[in-house]
Structures are given as structure tokens and as C-alpha cells.
Amino acid sequence: MYIAMNRFKVKHGHEEEFETMWRNRDSYLKDMEGFKDFHLLKGPDRDDHRLYSSHTVWASEEAFMEWTRSQAFRGAHKTAGQHKHMYLEGPHFEGFSSVLTMSD
């Protein structure tokens, strides 16, 4: 299992716009081999921003890498540059390979 996360520092006053953008975007994730799960997480409120994270779970790191090289990825991110006004800085990517899993 591989988890891909992007952290976003969203300027105060743009939280609703940010969440709406994610709700309405074409992600194409469900069409990708190896895609398991997606979450948009709202984090702590800081002095100058609200922290968010997008969190996708993949069968493997290779499945995630295939996604990043796909036409679907380009389509899902085609308007990303139009939303810079919402962010303090660009997204911060972190990728994790699973070493231990527990579930109920």
C-alpha cells in the first residue's frame, strides 16, 4: 500500500472556495488501476492559514506513479494554476509506503 499526501496552506477567507473546488473537480481517480481511496482532510487553523491535506491510498507506489504519468492526471490538474490566490505557498507532497496495517 502507498499513501500520497499533499498539504495545502489555505489563506483565511478561502476555505469554502477551496473545499468547493475539490468537491466539484473531475478527479478521474476511480478510473485508475490501483486506486483505493481518497480523503480531503481539514486540519488545524493557524494564524495565517487553515491546513488541509489530500490523501490518496494506492495498491502500490508504482500504481501512484502511473497515475502521475497519465492523461487522467493532467486532466485532473489542468486548472491548478488558476487557484494560487488561495494558498500561502504551493502544495507540499509526501509519499509513504505502508510497513504496518491494522483495521477493525
N, C-alpha and C positions, 0 to 999 in steps of 0.2 A: 504494500500500500504506500502511496505517495500523497502528501498533502502540500498543496501550493497555496500560499497566502500572500495577499497584497495588503499592506497597511496604508490607509489614507488619512491625512490630517485635513479635515474639512473645516473651513472657516465658519465661525459662528454666523448664523443667519442663513446658511446654505444647506443645513441638514435635511430639510424636507425636499429641496430640489435634488440633492444627492440621492436620497432614498427613492424618489420618484423616477429618476433617471435609471437606476438599477432595476426597478420593477418593470419598466416599460421597454427595456432594451432587448434586442434579439441576441440571445447568447449562443445558440446552436450547440450547447454543451451536450444535450441529450442525444444528439446525432453522432457523438464521438465514441469510438471504441475505447473502452477502459474507463470512461467517466462513471463515477459512482454517486457523488453528492455535491451540492453547493449550499453555502450559507453566506449571507451578508450579516456581519456582526456589528452591533453598535457598542462602542467601548466608552471609556471614561471621558468626561467633559473636562477639558483643560482650560487654562487662562485664555488662550487664543484660538482654540480649535476643539472639535469633537473627533475622537479617534474612531475609525471604522476599519474593518478587515473583511475582505472577501476570502473565502475559504473553500477550496475545491478538493475533493478526495478522488484519487485516481487508482486504478488497479496497479499501476507501476509508474516509475519515473519516465520510462520510455513512452507510455501512453500520454502522459502530460506533454512531453517533448513533441510528440506527433501533433498534438493539439496546437502547440505554438507555431508549428510549421504549416498549418492547414489554411485553406481558403476560409474556412469557418471562423478561425481565429481572427483573420484580417477583417472579415465582415463584422464580427462582434465588437471590434475595437476601432472601426472606421471613423467614429465621431469622438474618440477620446480626447483629441486636442482641442475640441470646442468647449471643454469644461474646466479649463485651467483656472478660471476665475474663482472656483470653489475651493481650491486647495492652497495650503501654505507652501507645499512642495510636491514634487511628483510622488507617485506611489512607491512604496518600499517593498520589494519582493523577498520572500523567504520560502524555501522549499525544504521539506522534511520527509525522510524515509522512515517508515514505521519499524521500530525494533521490538515493541511490545504492544499487544492489543488486548483489551478486556471489554466485555459487553455483558448486558444483563440477560 
